[in-house]
């Protein structure tokens, strides 16, 4: 009862804060807020941006012990990261109910490879392959952003920005710096160790950062024990920043991430499967060079370009001891995913006065080529006879599943785009029109392994098309303290490599996937309007409403049966609509004290069926009090909660109950030399569920408690700098 009664007092906090700041003196200088680069592809205060943008700084990540992907959105209602507790852990971002590969994830401007949405395998594919230790900030753009970022940004953008050598050198005020950091998180009993070295010469900066993490399974606060798990990861980030002149900066970056996770998959044990062990190995490599030139070249005031190559490989290996009657066998399953992207982009900025109005043009182009493959292999050894088979029967009249195979062919995807954006200042108005033209081409390369799986010989075809994505943003300064804004943005998403040409027959499980080369691109129309305020002393607020309409949404549908086999095919759904309200505020009671909060409410509906969209979050909110002293000591007490997730598409789906949990953090910084952060999360050890973790999960599952979030946990980290 406490949760359901408390939440109504928690969620409206930002609306209460809205009325408090005006008591401050109106003629005092207002405080500048965080700056975003992602929303408009140029440095701009979030206050002046005609779209909702969240900026989470590196110091905030450290202060709140947010060392893993699942922690980033802890205090960001409307943005969620799912969790697959059996094996994979954190999955991917969902922004305003839209997730998976519909959200663009990038690091230092380089697109992070996506993941297969179909046939994800026993581990359920994860996009958790970015270490957070060297991040300067995380920027999250909510809503369609295709006008500047193309196909994979129909749901929004998550941009990781890593630190440069200058960030470490400026902190200690010297031409060289060494950093040692350690951290612990009781949620998974993980330890992190980081070593960083940076130095400056007359014309160049250099740095190398190494982080090692070791941990175990995340412990849910429920009656079902988690699958035992051990993981270890290594992340190396190296940068060389060359300054040949005052107006030029050339940066070379090499980043290598590797994580291996071993899981005793107890959840797969049955009378047939006596044991199951998973061994997942994920590797991501990025090599990039970028150049920024800030002196005018003709009509170009600023020029920047980037070349990059990145690759992700993930191997999911499973070893099972199986019994059929009195026969014991050992089954080995090897599922791989490989994606390599090579590309580049160029961007220019030009300022001009046209018809007496100041215009700032941002324009550029991008091109990348992705190679994607998902080979699958399985073999079973009879422990009595030693016989090995790679063919698994589906029963009379159903073709056997033969390995090695591929459920969709190797695919080459080319994406090219050009965009232009203008920022027009007209008195109190600022207009920001933009448009992007994209071309995409997806070419399948069927081979023998794909033909093995595609036993019905379903045809696959090349898919290509153009898309035009316009956007118009506007802001209006009511006063120096208050600003109105509005936005219209069109988004699009090309058919994924696995949805269009997914063609295979699974005899043992009696279903087949049919390719659909006639898939159309998903499109969206997004609308947003809001009011922001900022005041002397740092108080601020923001409230907004949004409405997004998605056409030709791509989803898997049952289309019939053939010889007792259920047939599935990815098809375009007519329309999905999602709308909602969001708010945030911070009231500086005194220089050291602040009250802050955020809230988000959304509803989604499949307009063809009238059913709710399961991925849309219930009402969520955050309320906190912060204290910061000039001596370097700081503390926070934060409450966070959600209403019951009642809007599910099927009555059999689990509806997460409402909850409110409390956290507390403390921090201390001694000069720039030593920093210590500690936090206790879910102080009162409440049992609760994240709605995204159980989307589509049946309410009568015997192991439902495995999906519960952790109980009371502790996080601590300490940094020493020289």
C-alpha positions as CSV (number, residue, x, y, z in Angstrom):
1,X,0.0,0.0,0.0
2,X,2.9,2.4,0.7
3,X,4.0,2.3,-3.0
4,X,0.6,3.1,-4.4
5,X,-0.1,5.9,-1.9
6,X,3.4,7.5,-2.2
7,X,3.8,7.7,-5.9
8,X,1.1,10.4,-6.5
9,X,3.2,12.7,-4.2
10,X,6.4,11.7,-6.0
11,X,5.5,12.2,-9.7
12,X,4.2,15.8,-9.7
13,X,7.3,17.2,-8.0
14,X,8.6,19.0,-11.2
15,X,5.2,20.8,-11.5
16,X,5.5,22.0,-7.9
17,X,9.0,23.2,-8.5
18,X,7.7,25.2,-11.5
19,X,6.1,27.7,-9.2
20,X,8.9,28.1,-6.7
21,X,11.8,29.7,-8.7
22,X,10.0,32.9,-9.7
23,X,10.4,34.2,-6.1
24,X,14.0,34.7,-7.0
25,X,15.1,38.1,-8.2
26,X,14.3,38.5,-11.8
27,X,17.2,40.8,-12.6
28,X,19.9,38.4,-11.3
29,X,22.0,36.7,-13.9
30,X,20.5,33.3,-14.8
31,X,22.7,30.2,-14.6
32,X,23.8,28.4,-17.7
33,X,22.6,24.8,-17.9
34,X,24.2,21.7,-19.5
35,X,25.4,21.8,-23.1
36,X,24.5,19.3,-25.8
37,X,26.3,18.6,-29.1
38,X,24.1,15.7,-30.3
39,X,20.7,17.4,-30.6
40,X,21.7,20.0,-33.2
41,X,25.2,18.8,-34.2
42,X,26.7,21.9,-32.6
43,X,27.3,23.1,-29.0
44,X,24.1,24.5,-27.7
45,X,22.6,24.9,-24.2
46,X,19.9,22.3,-23.5
47,X,17.8,25.3,-22.5
48,X,17.9,26.7,-26.1
49,X,17.4,23.4,-27.8
50,X,14.0,22.8,-29.4
51,X,13.8,19.2,-28.3
52,X,14.1,17.2,-25.0
53,X,17.7,16.3,-24.4
54,X,19.2,14.6,-21.3
55,X,22.9,15.2,-20.5
56,X,24.5,13.0,-17.9
57,X,28.1,14.1,-17.0
58,X,30.9,11.8,-16.1
59,X,31.1,13.1,-12.6
60,X,27.4,12.4,-12.1
61,X,28.0,8.8,-13.2
62,X,30.8,8.4,-10.7
63,X,28.9,10.2,-7.9
64,X,25.9,7.9,-8.2
65,X,28.0,4.7,-8.8
66,X,26.6,4.3,-12.3
67,X,29.2,2.0,-13.6
68,X,27.1,-0.4,-15.7
69,X,24.6,0.1,-18.5
70,X,21.7,-0.8,-16.3
71,X,22.5,2.2,-14.0
72,X,22.6,5.0,-16.6
73,X,18.8,5.5,-16.8
74,X,18.1,4.9,-13.1
75,X,17.0,8.5,-12.6
76,X,15.7,9.2,-16.1
77,X,11.9,8.5,-16.4
78,X,10.9,7.7,-19.9
79,X,14.2,6.1,-20.8
80,X,14.8,2.4,-19.9
81,X,17.3,-0.4,-20.4
82,X,15.9,-3.9,-20.3
83,X,17.5,-6.9,-18.5
84,X,17.6,-10.5,-19.6
85,X,18.4,-12.3,-16.3
86,X,18.9,-15.8,-17.6
87,X,22.2,-15.0,-19.3
88,X,22.7,-11.8,-21.3
89,X,22.0,-9.1,-18.7
90,X,21.4,-5.5,-20.0
91,X,19.9,-5.4,-23.5
92,X,19.2,-2.1,-25.1
93,X,17.7,1.4,-24.7
94,X,14.0,2.2,-24.9
95,X,13.1,5.9,-25.3
96,X,9.4,6.9,-25.0
97,X,8.4,3.3,-25.7
98,X,10.6,2.8,-28.8
99,X,13.7,0.7,-28.5
100,X,16.0,-2.0,-29.9
101,X,17.8,-0.9,-33.2
102,X,15.3,2.0,-33.5
103,X,17.6,3.9,-31.2
104,X,20.9,5.1,-32.6
105,X,23.8,4.4,-30.2
106,X,27.1,6.1,-31.0
107,X,30.5,6.7,-29.3
108,X,32.4,9.8,-30.3
109,X,30.2,10.2,-33.3
110,X,30.8,6.6,-34.5
111,X,27.8,4.4,-34.9
112,X,27.9,1.4,-32.5
113,X,27.0,-1.8,-34.4
114,X,23.5,-3.0,-33.9
115,X,22.2,-6.5,-33.1
116,X,20.0,-9.2,-34.7
117,X,16.4,-8.6,-33.7
118,X,15.3,-12.1,-34.9
119,X,16.7,-15.4,-33.7
120,X,18.7,-13.8,-31.0
121,X,19.8,-17.1,-29.6
122,X,20.0,-18.5,-26.1
123,X,21.7,-15.5,-24.7
124,X,19.3,-12.9,-26.1
125,X,21.5,-10.4,-27.8
126,X,22.9,-7.5,-25.9
127,X,24.2,-4.1,-26.9
128,X,26.1,-3.7,-23.7
129,X,29.6,-3.4,-25.0
130,X,30.7,0.1,-24.0
131,X,32.6,0.6,-20.8
132,X,31.5,3.7,-18.9
133,X,34.7,4.5,-17.1
134,X,36.2,6.9,-19.5
135,X,33.0,8.7,-20.5
136,X,32.9,12.5,-20.3
137,X,29.1,12.5,-20.7
138,X,26.1,10.7,-22.1
139,X,23.7,12.6,-24.2
140,X,20.2,11.2,-24.9
141,X,18.0,12.8,-27.5
142,X,14.3,11.8,-27.1
143,X,12.1,11.2,-30.1
144,X,12.8,11.0,-33.9
145,X,16.2,12.4,-34.9
146,X,16.4,11.1,-38.5
147,X,16.8,14.6,-39.9
148,X,20.4,14.7,-38.6
149,X,21.2,11.0,-38.1
150,X,19.3,8.9,-40.6
151,X,17.7,5.5,-40.4
152,X,18.6,4.2,-37.0
153,X,17.5,7.3,-35.1
154,X,13.7,6.9,-35.5
155,X,13.4,6.5,-31.7
156,X,16.2,8.8,-30.5
157,X,19.9,8.9,-30.1
158,X,22.2,7.8,-27.3
159,X,25.6,9.5,-27.7
160,X,28.6,8.4,-25.6
161,X,31.4,11.0,-25.5
162,X,34.8,9.8,-24.1
163,X,37.4,11.9,-22.3
164,X,40.4,13.5,-24.1
165,X,43.8,13.8,-22.6
166,X,43.0,17.5,-21.8
167,X,40.2,16.4,-19.4
168,X,42.7,14.6,-17.2
169,X,45.5,17.2,-17.5
170,X,43.3,20.2,-16.7
171,X,42.0,18.4,-13.6
172,X,45.5,18.3,-12.0
173,X,46.8,21.5,-13.8
174,X,50.0,19.8,-15.1
175,X,51.5,18.6,-18.4
176,X,51.3,15.0,-17.2
177,X,48.7,13.1,-15.2
178,X,48.3,9.6,-13.7
179,X,45.0,8.3,-12.4
180,X,44.3,5.2,-10.4
181,X,40.6,4.2,-9.7
182,X,38.9,1.3,-8.1
183,X,35.2,0.5,-7.7
184,X,32.8,-2.1,-6.2
185,X,29.2,-2.8,-6.8
186,X,27.4,-5.3,-4.6
187,X,24.6,-5.8,-7.1
188,X,26.8,-8.2,-9.0
189,X,29.8,-8.3,-6.6
190,X,31.9,-6.7,-9.3
191,X,35.3,-5.0,-8.9
192,X,36.7,-2.5,-11.4
193,X,40.3,-1.3,-11.6
194,X,41.3,1.6,-13.8
195,X,44.8,3.0,-14.7
196,X,45.1,6.1,-16.8
197,X,48.2,8.0,-18.0
198,X,48.1,11.3,-20.0
199,X,50.8,13.7,-21.1
200,X,51.2,16.9,-23.1
201,X,54.0,18.0,-25.5
202,X,54.3,21.4,-27.2
203,X,52.1,20.2,-30.1
204,X,50.3,17.0,-29.0
205,X,48.4,15.3,-26.1
206,X,48.4,11.6,-25.5
207,X,46.6,9.2,-23.2
208,X,46.0,5.6,-22.5
209,X,43.3,4.3,-20.2
210,X,42.8,0.7,-19.1
211,X,39.8,-0.7,-17.1
212,X,39.4,-4.3,-15.9
213,X,36.1,-5.5,-14.4
214,X,35.3,-8.8,-12.8
215,X,32.0,-9.8,-11.4
216,X,29.2,-12.3,-11.0
217,X,25.5,-12.6,-11.6
218,X,23.1,-9.8,-10.7
219,X,21.1,-11.0,-7.6
220,X,17.3,-10.4,-7.9
221,X,15.4,-9.6,-4.8
222,X,13.1,-12.6,-5.0
223,X,12.6,-16.3,-4.2
224,X,14.2,-17.7,-7.3
225,X,18.0,-17.9,-7.3
226,X,19.8,-16.4,-10.3
227,X,21.8,-18.4,-12.7
228,X,25.4,-18.5,-11.4
229,X,27.6,-16.4,-13.6
230,X,31.2,-15.1,-13.8
231,X,32.3,-12.3,-16.1
232,X,35.5,-10.4,-16.8
233,X,36.1,-7.5,-19.2
234,X,39.0,-5.4,-20.5
235,X,38.6,-2.0,-22.1
236,X,41.5,0.0,-23.5
237,X,41.1,3.6,-24.8
238,X,44.1,5.3,-26.4
239,X,44.1,8.8,-27.9
240,X,46.6,11.0,-29.7
241,X,45.5,14.6,-30.1
242,X,47.8,16.7,-32.5
243,X,47.5,20.5,-32.7
244,X,49.4,21.6,-35.8
245,X,48.0,25.1,-35.4
246,X,45.7,27.1,-33.1
247,X,42.8,26.4,-35.4
248,X,43.4,22.7,-36.0
249,X,43.0,19.6,-33.9
250,X,43.6,16.1,-35.2
251,X,42.6,13.2,-33.0
252,X,43.5,9.5,-33.4
253,X,41.5,7.0,-31.3
254,X,41.8,3.3,-30.7
255,X,39.4,1.6,-28.5
256,X,39.2,-2.1,-27.6
257,X,36.5,-3.8,-25.5
258,X,36.3,-7.4,-24.6
259,X,34.1,-9.3,-22.2
260,X,33.7,-13.0,-21.5
261,X,30.7,-14.3,-19.5
262,X,30.3,-17.9,-18.2
263,X,26.9,-18.9,-17.0
264,X,25.5,-22.1,-15.4
265,X,22.1,-21.8,-17.0
266,X,20.0,-23.5,-14.3
267,X,16.9,-22.0,-15.9
268,X,17.2,-24.3,-18.9
269,X,17.4,-27.6,-16.9
270,X,14.5,-30.0,-17.5
271,X,13.9,-33.8,-17.6
272,X,15.6,-33.7,-21.0
273,X,18.3,-31.1,-20.3
274,X,20.3,-32.3,-17.3
275,X,22.7,-29.3,-17.4
276,X,23.5,-26.3,-19.6
277,X,26.5,-24.0,-19.6
278,X,26.9,-20.8,-21.6
279,X,30.1,-19.2,-22.7
280,X,29.6,-15.8,-24.3
281,X,32.5,-13.7,-25.7
282,X,31.9,-10.2,-27.0
283,X,34.6,-8.0,-28.7
284,X,34.3,-4.5,-30.0
285,X,37.1,-2.7,-31.8
286,X,37.0,1.0,-33.0
287,X,39.7,2.9,-34.9
288,X,39.0,6.5,-35.9
289,X,40.6,9.7,-36.9
290,X,38.8,13.1,-36.8
291,X,39.9,16.6,-37.6
292,X,38.4,20.0,-36.5
293,X,39.4,23.2,-38.3
294,X,38.0,26.4,-36.7
295,X,39.4,29.1,-39.0
296,X,37.4,30.3,-42.0
297,X,37.9,28.7,-45.4
298,X,36.0,30.9,-47.8
299,X,32.3,30.8,-46.6
300,X,33.0,27.8,-44.3
301,X,33.5,29.0,-40.7
302,X,34.1,25.5,-39.2
303,X,35.0,22.2,-40.9
304,X,35.2,18.8,-39.3
305,X,35.5,15.3,-40.7
306,X,35.8,11.8,-39.4
307,X,36.9,8.4,-40.8
308,X,36.3,5.2,-38.8
309,X,36.2,1.4,-38.8
310,X,34.5,-0.6,-36.1
311,X,33.7,-4.2,-35.6
312,X,31.7,-6.3,-33.1
313,X,31.9,-10.0,-32.8
314,X,29.8,-12.0,-30.3
315,X,30.1,-15.7,-29.8
316,X,27.4,-17.5,-27.8
317,X,28.5,-21.1,-27.0
318,X,26.3,-23.5,-25.1
319,X,27.2,-27.0,-23.8
320,X,24.3,-29.2,-22.7
321,X,24.1,-32.7,-21.2
322,X,20.9,-34.2,-22.5
323,X,18.9,-37.4,-22.0
324,X,16.5,-39.1,-24.4
325,X,15.2,-42.2,-22.8
326,X,18.2,-44.0,-21.5
327,X,20.6,-42.3,-23.9
328,X,22.9,-39.5,-22.8
329,X,24.4,-37.1,-25.3
330,X,26.4,-33.9,-25.2
331,X,25.1,-31.0,-27.4
332,X,27.3,-28.1,-28.4
333,X,25.7,-25.0,-29.9
334,X,27.8,-22.2,-31.4
335,X,25.9,-19.0,-32.5
336,X,28.0,-16.1,-33.7
337,X,27.2,-12.5,-34.8
338,X,29.7,-10.4,-36.7
339,X,29.2,-6.9,-38.0
340,X,31.9,-4.6,-39.4
341,X,31.3,-0.9,-40.3
342,X,33.6,1.3,-42.3
343,X,32.6,4.9,-42.9
344,X,33.1,8.6,-42.7
345,X,31.3,11.9,-42.4
346,X,32.0,15.6,-43.0
347,X,30.3,18.5,-41.4
348,X,30.6,22.3,-42.1
349,X,29.2,25.4,-40.4
350,X,28.6,28.8,-42.1
351,X,27.1,32.0,-40.7
352,X,25.4,34.5,-42.9
353,X,23.0,37.4,-42.7
354,X,20.1,37.0,-45.0
355,X,17.2,39.5,-45.3
356,X,18.5,41.1,-42.1
357,X,18.4,37.9,-40.1
358,X,21.3,36.0,-38.7
359,X,21.5,32.4,-40.1
360,X,23.8,29.7,-38.9
361,X,24.0,26.7,-41.4
362,X,25.1,23.3,-40.3
363,X,25.4,20.9,-43.2
364,X,27.3,17.7,-44.2
365,X,27.2,14.2,-45.4
366,X,27.9,10.6,-44.2
367,X,28.5,7.3,-45.8
368,X,29.1,3.9,-44.2
369,X,29.2,0.2,-45.3
370,X,28.2,-2.6,-43.0
371,X,29.0,-6.3,-43.4
372,X,26.8,-8.5,-41.2
373,X,26.9,-12.3,-40.7
374,X,25.3,-14.7,-38.2
375,X,26.6,-18.3,-38.6
376,X,25.1,-21.0,-36.5
377,X,26.4,-24.5,-35.7
378,X,25.3,-27.4,-33.5
379,X,26.4,-30.9,-33.1
380,X,25.4,-33.7,-30.6
381,X,27.6,-36.6,-29.5
382,X,26.1,-39.8,-28.2
383,X,28.2,-40.6,-25.1
384,X,27.6,-44.3,-25.4
385,X,28.6,-44.8,-29.1
386,X,30.6,-41.6,-29.9
387,X,28.4,-41.0,-32.9
388,X,28.1,-37.3,-33.9
389,X,25.1,-35.8,-35.6
390,X,24.4,-32.3,-37.0
391,X,20.9,-33.1,-38.1
392,X,17.9,-32.7,-35.7
393,X,14.6,-34.2,-36.7
394,X,11.3,-32.3,-36.5
395,X,9.1,-35.4,-36.8
396,X,7.1,-37.0,-39.7
397,X,6.5,-34.6,-42.6
398,X,8.8,-31.9,-41.2
399,X,12.3,-31.3,-42.6
400,X,15.2,-31.8,-40.2
401,X,17.2,-28.8,-39.1
402,X,20.8,-29.3,-40.4
403,X,23.9,-27.5,-39.2
404,X,25.9,-25.4,-39.9
405,X,23.4,-22.9,-41.2
406,X,22.4,-19.3,-41.3
407,X,18.8,-18.1,-40.8
408,X,19.4,-15.1,-43.1
409,X,22.2,-14.5,-45.6
410,X,25.3,-12.5,-45.1
411,X,24.4,-8.9,-45.9
412,X,26.1,-5.8,-47.1
413,X,24.3,-2.6,-46.2
414,X,25.2,0.8,-47.6
415,X,23.8,4.0,-46.0
416,X,24.5,7.4,-47.4
417,X,23.0,10.7,-46.4
418,X,23.3,14.5,-46.7
419,X,21.7,17.0,-44.5
420,X,21.4,20.8,-44.0
421,X,20.1,22.7,-40.9
422,X,19.7,26.4,-40.5
423,X,19.3,28.3,-37.3
424,X,17.5,31.6,-37.9
425,X,17.4,34.2,-35.1
426,X,14.5,36.6,-35.5
427,X,14.0,38.7,-32.4
428,X,12.7,36.5,-29.6
429,X,12.1,33.7,-32.1
430,X,14.7,31.1,-33.2
431,X,13.7,28.8,-36.1
432,X,15.7,25.6,-36.8
433,X,14.6,23.9,-40.0
434,X,16.5,20.9,-41.2
435,X,16.2,18.2,-43.8
436,X,18.1,15.0,-44.6
437,X,18.1,12.9,-47.7
438,X,19.1,9.2,-47.2
439,X,19.8,6.3,-49.6
440,X,20.1,2.8,-48.3
441,X,20.9,-0.4,-50.1
442,X,20.8,-3.9,-48.6
443,X,22.4,-6.7,-50.7
444,X,22.1,-10.3,-49.5
445,X,24.8,-12.9,-50.3
446,X,23.2,-16.3,-50.0
447,X,25.7,-19.1,-49.5
448,X,25.6,-22.9,-48.8
449,X,24.9,-22.4,-45.1
450,X,21.9,-20.2,-45.8
451,X,20.5,-22.6,-48.3
452,X,20.8,-25.3,-45.7
453,X,18.5,-23.4,-43.4
454,X,16.3,-22.1,-46.2
455,X,15.2,-25.6,-47.3
456,X,12.0,-24.3,-48.9
457,X,14.2,-22.2,-51.2
458,X,12.3,-19.0,-50.5
459,X,13.7,-16.1,-52.6
460,X,15.7,-13.2,-51.1
461,X,16.2,-10.0,-52.8
462,X,18.1,-6.7,-52.7
463,X,16.3,-3.9,-51.0
464,X,17.0,-0.2,-51.7
465,X,15.2,3.1,-51.4
466,X,15.5,6.9,-50.7
467,X,14.0,8.7,-47.7
468,X,13.6,12.4,-47.0
469,X,13.4,13.4,-43.3
470,X,12.5,17.1,-42.6
471,X,12.4,18.8,-39.2
472,X,11.3,22.2,-37.9
473,X,12.1,23.4,-34.4
474,X,11.2,26.8,-32.9
475,X,11.9,28.5,-29.6
476,X,10.4,31.7,-28.3
477,X,11.9,33.7,-25.4
478,X,9.0,34.9,-23.3
479,X,11.5,36.6,-20.9
480,X,15.1,36.0,-20.0
481,X,13.9,33.3,-17.6
482,X,11.2,31.6,-19.6
483,X,11.3,29.9,-23.1
484,X,8.7,28.1,-25.1
485,X,9.7,25.6,-27.8
486,X,8.0,23.4,-30.4
487,X,9.2,20.7,-32.8
488,X,8.1,18.6,-35.7
489,X,10.4,15.8,-36.9
490,X,9.9,13.1,-39.4
491,X,11.8,9.8,-38.9
492,X,12.4,6.7,-40.9
493,X,14.0,3.3,-40.5
494,X,15.0,1.1,-43.4
495,X,14.1,-2.6,-43.2
496,X,16.7,-4.4,-41.1
497,X,19.1,-7.0,-42.6
498,X,17.4,-9.9,-40.8
499,X,13.7,-8.9,-41.1
500,X,13.6,-8.6,-44.9
501,X,15.5,-11.8,-45.8
502,X,14.9,-14.0,-42.8
503,X,14.1,-17.4,-44.4
504,X,14.4,-20.7,-42.6
505,X,12.5,-23.8,-41.5
506,X,12.9,-25.0,-37.8
507,X,11.6,-28.5,-38.0
508,X,12.1,-29.5,-34.3
509,X,10.1,-26.5,-33.1
510,X,7.7,-26.7,-36.1
511,X,7.8,-23.1,-37.4
512,X,9.3,-21.3,-40.4
513,X,10.2,-17.7,-41.2
514,X,9.4,-16.4,-44.6
515,X,11.5,-13.6,-46.2
516,X,9.7,-10.4,-47.2
517,X,11.6,-8.3,-49.7
518,X,8.5,-6.1,-50.1
519,X,9.0,-4.6,-46.6
520,X,8.7,-0.9,-46.6
521,X,10.7,1.5,-44.4
522,X,9.1,2.5,-41.1
523,X,8.3,6.2,-40.9
524,X,7.2,8.5,-38.0
525,X,5.8,11.9,-37.4
526,X,6.9,13.4,-34.1
527,X,5.5,16.5,-32.4
528,X,6.7,18.1,-29.2
529,X,6.0,21.3,-27.3
530,X,7.2,22.6,-24.0
531,X,8.1,25.4,-21.6
532,X,11.4,25.9,-19.8
533,X,12.6,28.2,-17.1
534,X,16.0,29.0,-15.6
535,X,16.8,31.4,-12.7
536,X,19.5,32.9,-10.6
537,X,21.2,30.5,-8.3
538,X,20.7,27.5,-10.6
539,X,17.0,26.8,-10.3
540,X,15.3,25.5,-13.4
541,X,12.3,23.6,-14.7
542,X,11.0,22.1,-17.9
543,X,7.6,20.6,-18.9
544,X,6.7,19.2,-22.3
545,X,4.2,17.1,-24.2
546,X,4.9,14.8,-27.2
547,X,3.0,12.8,-29.8
548,X,4.6,10.3,-32.1
549,X,2.8,8.5,-34.9
550,X,4.7,5.5,-36.4
551,X,3.6,4.1,-39.8
552,X,4.5,0.8,-41.4
553,X,5.9,-0.5,-38.1
554,X,7.9,-3.7,-38.8
555,X,6.9,-6.7,-36.6
556,X,6.8,-10.5,-36.9
557,X,3.3,-11.8,-37.7
558,X,1.7,-15.3,-37.9
559,X,0.5,-15.6,-41.5
560,X,-0.7,-19.3,-41.7
561,X,0.4,-22.9,-41.4
562,X,1.9,-25.4,-43.8
563,X,2.0,-29.2,-43.1
564,X,1.6,-28.5,-39.4
565,X,4.3,-25.8,-39.4
566,X,3.4,-22.3,-38.2
567,X,4.5,-19.7,-40.6
568,X,5.9,-16.3,-39.5
569,X,6.8,-13.3,-41.6
570,X,8.0,-9.7,-40.8
571,X,5.3,-7.3,-42.1
572,X,4.4,-3.7,-41.9
573,X,1.8,-2.8,-39.3
574,X,-0.5,0.1,-40.2
575,X,0.1,2.6,-37.3
576,X,1.4,2.8,-33.8
577,X,0.9,6.0,-31.7
578,X,2.6,7.0,-28.5
579,X,2.0,10.3,-26.6
580,X,2.9,11.5,-23.2
581,X,3.9,14.3,-20.7
582,X,7.3,14.8,-19.1
583,X,8.6,17.3,-16.5
584,X,11.8,18.0,-14.6
585,X,12.8,20.7,-12.1
586,X,15.5,21.8,-9.6
587,X,14.9,24.3,-6.9
588,X,18.1,25.7,-5.3
589,X,16.9,26.5,-1.7
590,X,20.4,27.8,-0.9
591,X,23.8,27.7,-2.5
592,X,24.4,24.3,-0.9
593,X,20.9,22.8,-1.0
594,X,18.7,21.7,-3.9
595,X,15.4,19.8,-4.4
596,X,15.1,18.1,-7.7
597,X,12.7,15.8,-9.5
598,X,11.6,14.3,-12.8
599,X,8.4,12.6,-14.0
600,X,7.2,10.9,-17.2
601,X,3.8,9.6,-18.3
602,X,3.1,8.0,-21.7
603,X,0.4,5.9,-23.4
604,X,0.8,3.8,-26.6
605,X,-1.6,2.1,-28.9
606,X,-1.6,-0.1,-32.0
607,X,-4.3,1.8,-34.0
608,X,-5.2,-1.3,-36.1
609,X,-6.1,-3.4,-33.1
610,X,-6.6,-0.9,-30.3
611,X,-4.3,-2.8,-28.1
612,X,-1.7,-1.1,-25.9
613,X,2.0,-1.0,-26.8
614,X,3.8,-3.2,-24.2
615,X,7.1,-1.3,-24.5
616,X,5.6,2.0,-23.2
617,X,6.4,2.7,-19.6
618,X,3.9,3.5,-16.8
619,X,3.9,6.7,-14.9
620,X,7.4,7.1,-13.3
621,X,9.0,9.7,-11.1
622,X,12.1,10.7,-9.2
623,X,12.3,13.1,-6.1
624,X,15.6,14.0,-4.5
625,X,17.4,16.4,-2.1
626,X,21.1,17.3,-2.8
627,X,23.6,19.0,-0.5
628,X,27.0,20.2,-1.8
629,X,29.5,22.1,0.4
630,X,32.5,24.1,-0.6
631,X,34.7,21.8,1.3
632,X,34.1,19.1,-1.3
633,X,31.5,17.1,0.6
634,X,28.2,16.2,-1.0
635,X,25.2,14.0,-0.4
636,X,21.9,13.0,-2.0
637,X,18.8,11.3,-0.9
638,X,16.6,10.1,-3.8
639,X,13.3,8.4,-4.1
640,X,12.2,6.8,-7.4
641,X,9.1,4.9,-8.3
642,X,6.6,3.8,-10.9
643,X,2.9,3.2,-11.1
644,X,1.5,-0.3,-12.0
645,X,2.1,-1.2,-15.6
646,X,-1.6,-2.0,-16.4
647,X,-1.6,-1.3,-20.1
648,X,-0.4,-4.6,-21.6
649,X,-1.5,-6.1,-24.9
650,X,-2.4,-9.5,-23.5
651,X,-4.2,-10.2,-20.2
652,X,-1.8,-13.1,-19.6
653,X,1.2,-10.8,-19.5
654,X,2.7,-9.9,-16.1
655,X,1.8,-6.4,-15.0
656,X,4.5,-4.9,-12.8
657,X,3.2,-3.6,-9.5
658,X,3.7,0.0,-8.4
659,X,6.8,0.7,-6.2
660,X,8.8,3.4,-4.5
661,X,12.4,2.8,-3.5
662,X,15.0,5.1,-1.8
663,X,18.7,5.7,-2.5
664,X,21.4,7.7,-0.8
665,X,24.8,8.8,-2.0
666,X,27.8,10.6,-0.4
667,X,30.9,12.0,-2.0
668,X,34.0,13.8,-1.0
669,X,36.7,15.5,-3.1
670,X,40.0,16.5,-1.5
671,X,41.5,19.1,-3.8
672,X,41.8,17.5,-7.3
673,X,43.8,14.7,-5.9
674,X,41.4,12.3,-4.2
675,X,37.7,11.6,-4.9
676,X,35.5,9.1,-3.0
677,X,31.9,8.2,-3.8
678,X,29.6,5.8,-2.1
679,X,25.9,4.9,-2.3
680,X,23.3,2.7,-0.9
681,X,20.5,1.8,-3.4
682,X,17.0,0.4,-2.5
683,X,17.7,1.2,1.1
684,X,14.6,-0.5,2.4
685,X,15.2,-3.7,0.4
686,X,12.0,-3.5,-1.5
687,X,11.0,-6.2,-4.0
688,X,10.1,-4.5,-7.3
689,X,10.2,-5.2,-11.1
690,X,11.3,-3.0,-14.0
691,X,8.6,-3.1,-16.6
692,X,11.0,-3.4,-19.5
693,X,12.6,-6.5,-18.0
694,X,9.2,-8.4,-18.1
695,X,7.7,-7.1,-21.4
696,X,5.7,-10.0,-22.8
697,X,6.5,-12.3,-19.9
698,X,3.6,-14.5,-18.7
699,X,2.2,-13.7,-15.2
700,X,2.1,-17.4,-14.3
701,X,5.7,-18.1,-14.9
702,X,7.1,-20.2,-12.1
703,X,10.4,-18.3,-12.2
704,X,9.0,-14.8,-12.3
705,X,11.0,-13.7,-9.3
706,X,14.2,-14.2,-11.4
707,X,13.2,-10.9,-13.2
708,X,13.0,-8.9,-10.0
709,X,15.4,-6.0,-9.6
710,X,18.2,-6.2,-6.9
711,X,17.4,-5.6,-3.3
712,X,19.6,-3.4,-1.1
713,X,23.0,-2.8,-2.8
714,X,26.1,-0.8,-2.2
715,X,28.4,1.0,-4.7
716,X,31.6,2.7,-3.9
717,X,34.5,4.1,-6.0
718,X,37.7,6.0,-5.2
719,X,40.1,7.9,-7.5
720,X,43.6,9.1,-6.9
721,X,45.2,11.6,-9.3
722,X,48.8,12.8,-9.6
